[in-house]
Every structure is written in structure tokens, then in C-alpha cells.
Amino acid sequence: MKNLGNMLKQAQQMQTRMQEMQAKLEAAVVEGVAGAGMVKVTLSGKGDLKRVAIDPSLMTADDREVLEDLLVAAHADAKQKVEASMAEEMQKATAGLNLPAGMKLPF
């Protein structure tokens, strides 16, 4: 029974860490860039698009396709940073728990 008690205690600690991690992610802001900084996309820690900044020199009809590609690239950059941040926070939240290899949280 001692082992079960330890597992329950660890689960409660993990739940607390997960709540802290979610609050931290909600407050986080991540910027993705493309085209040497000519296009910037800002996402929240949860992946919500907050802002787009475009260098005025890209605002010509001839550069429309380039601008579209840069927007996609900047968003992908920001999304990758959000996911890396979330993975890092998840690792911190589950530190000390003996989880099976390859087990991903949240379920």
C-alpha cells in the first residue's frame, strides 16, 4: 500500500505542475519570422494567432505569392517554437515521475 500512496502523491504533484504549466503557456507569447524578419507572426502559448507584421516593401501586387509563402513560413516557425516550449514545460511537469518510455501527456 505504501507504493500506491506514493503513486497517488506523485499524481497530485503532477496535476499541480500541469496546472502551472498550462497557466504559463497561456501567458506565453512566441514570435515566428520569415524572409529575414520581413514577416513576423505572433502566437499565444496555446497557438492562437495574435498578430501579423509585414514589412511595407512586400505590399506590392507582384510580391503577393512571396508574401503568402512568407506568412505560412512565419506561422510554421512560431508553431514549432510553441510546440518546443510546450514539450519543455511538459518535461519539467513530469520530472521525477517514473512514466513508461514513449508515454505522452496529456493523454
Helices and strands as residue ranges (DSSP letters): H 2-27, E 29-34, E 39-44, E 49-54, G 56-58, G 61-63, H 64-93
